[in-house]
């Protein structure tokens, strides 16, 4: 039986009020975690909230 990798979507969010946050840093960490778990990233979503 062939094991299929789990497919996941990544979601990063930052508030426009907090200038220290960075979605690229969040995504890099999420990608690294997924790779360590053997998960396949199917899509990435970024949300920049104003409030």
C-alpha positions in Angstrom: 0.0 0.0 0.0 1.4 3.4 -1.0 1.3 6.1 1.6 0.0 9.5 0.2 1.5 12.6 1.7 -0.9 14.8 3.6 -1.7 18.0 1.6 -2.0 21.2 3.6 -2.7 24.9 3.0 -0.7 27.5 4.9 -2.2 30.6 6.4 -0.2 33.7 7.6 -1.7 36.8 9.1 -0.3 40.1 10.3 -1.9 43.2 11.7 -1.0 46.4 10.0 -0.6 48.0 13.4 2.2 45.7 14.4 5.1 46.5 12.0 7.4 43.9 13.6 5.4 41.0 12.2 6.3 39.5 8.8 4.2 37.0 6.8 7.3 35.7 4.9 8.9 34.8 8.3 5.7 33.0 9.3 5.5 31.1 6.0 9.1 30.1 6.1 8.6 28.5 9.5 5.4 26.8 8.4 7.0 25.5 5.3 9.9 24.1 7.4 7.5 22.4 9.8 5.5 20.9 7.0 8.7 19.5 5.4 9.7 18.0 8.7 6.4 16.2 8.8 6.5 15.0 5.2 3.4 17.1 4.3 2.9 18.6 0.9 1.9 22.3 0.8 -0.9 22.7 -1.7 -1.5 26.5 -1.3 -0.6 29.5 0.8 -2.8 32.3 2.0 -1.8 35.7 3.4 -4.1 38.0 5.3 -3.1 41.6 6.1 -5.7 42.8 8.6 -6.2 46.5 9.5 -7.6 45.9 12.9 
